[in-house]
Amino acid sequence: MSTNAEQNPDWLGTAHVPADELARRQGVKPVANLDELARPELFESDDELDRFLADLYASRREGMA
């Protein structure tokens, strides 16, 4: 098994920064309302969503065999 540092050599020598500090630096604010995240227009049809989910599930199962 390899570590993230082995997979991402650019990370070598980079200091760990906690997630809350990264959020502060980037000006990220907590989500106040889940409706802010909703994107009903993301998929043009239920069929397109179904194809996306089928592909997603298949890709997740690929490494299990």
C-alpha positions as CSV (number, residue, x, y, z in Angstrom):
1,M,0.0,0.0,0.0
2,S,1.3,3.4,-0.9
3,T,0.9,6.7,1.0
4,N,-0.4,9.9,-0.3
5,A,3.1,11.3,-0.3
6,E,4.3,8.5,-2.5
7,Q,1.4,9.0,-4.9
8,N,1.8,12.8,-5.0
9,P,5.6,13.7,-4.9
10,D,4.7,17.4,-5.0
11,W,3.4,17.0,-1.4
12,L,6.8,16.0,-0.1
13,G,8.1,18.7,2.2
14,T,4.7,20.4,2.4
15,A,3.6,21.1,5.9
16,H,0.2,19.7,7.0
17,V,-2.4,22.4,7.3
18,P,-5.7,21.6,9.2
19,A,-8.9,21.8,7.2
20,D,-10.3,24.6,9.3
21,E,-7.1,26.6,8.7
22,L,-7.4,26.0,4.9
23,A,-11.1,27.1,5.0
24,R,-10.1,30.3,6.9
25,R,-7.4,31.1,4.4
26,Q,-9.7,30.5,1.5
27,G,-12.6,32.5,3.0
28,V,-14.8,29.4,3.0
29,K,-18.0,29.8,5.0
30,P,-20.3,27.1,6.4
31,V,-23.4,26.2,4.3
32,A,-26.3,28.0,6.0
33,N,-29.0,26.4,3.8
34,L,-28.8,23.1,1.9
35,D,-30.8,24.6,-0.9
36,E,-27.7,26.6,-1.8
37,L,-26.1,23.3,-2.9
38,A,-29.1,22.1,-5.0
39,R,-28.5,22.1,-8.7
40,P,-31.8,20.8,-10.2
41,E,-30.6,21.6,-13.8
42,L,-27.4,19.5,-13.4
43,F,-28.8,16.6,-15.3
44,E,-31.1,17.2,-18.3
45,S,-33.2,14.1,-17.7
46,D,-33.7,11.2,-15.4
47,D,-32.2,9.0,-18.0
48,E,-29.0,11.0,-17.9
49,L,-28.9,10.8,-14.1
50,D,-29.4,7.0,-14.3
51,R,-26.5,6.6,-16.7
52,F,-24.3,8.7,-14.5
53,L,-25.1,6.7,-11.4
54,A,-24.6,3.4,-13.3
55,D,-21.2,4.5,-14.4
56,L,-20.3,5.8,-10.9
57,Y,-21.3,2.5,-9.3
58,A,-19.5,0.5,-11.9
59,S,-16.3,2.5,-11.4
60,R,-16.5,2.0,-7.6
61,R,-16.8,-1.8,-8.1
62,E,-13.8,-2.0,-10.5
63,G,-11.2,-2.3,-7.9
64,M,-13.1,-4.9,-5.8
65,A,-12.5,-7.9,-8.0
